[in-house]
Amino acid sequence: MAQQTGKLKVCIKNDQTNVKIPSGIRLLIRRCCHAVLISEGFTQNAEVSVSFVSNQEIKKLNKSYRQKDSVTDVLSFPLTSEDGRMEINTETGAVLLGDIVISIETAVKQANIYGHSLSREIGFLTVHSMLHLLGYDHETSPLDERIMREKEEAVLDKLGISRELTYTTTPEN
């Protein structure tokens, strides 16, 4: 019997004007967030916030929160209390997982560099960040990095946006 998952509320905001958000991206983000919770056996009701920002804004956030004065593709801000427990929305009882901030400009650039679709890139960044919100960290050790990468690819594969399926090819002349 399939494990029941809780309800998931995903609040998506576009806080930049440099790149038009393609249709379907908001649904993709919701699907990615939900798929991570299913893959991790997370059964509680949950809320997550996803924001699209400019390179300028993500650079400010990166400098302020990580002391890195550079543009990055995505930042994750888990909401945990001082003692490491997850925060709860007192009105709904849902677990407040945290915030995901995506530089849409960098996502477009990386999709072009890696030769895959913007949907694949946004999907990857969302899954990656959701795993961070659930406590995974690829920067702690090579093993932790490998575990996180395998989880990312497994979720993306289930969603039909695995690496092998989304590379774009240029026609030969």
Summary of the structure (lengths in Angstrom):
residues: 173
radius of gyration: 16.3
end to end distance: 51.7
largest distance: 60.8
contacts: 499
relative contact order: 0.17
helix: 43%
strand: 20%
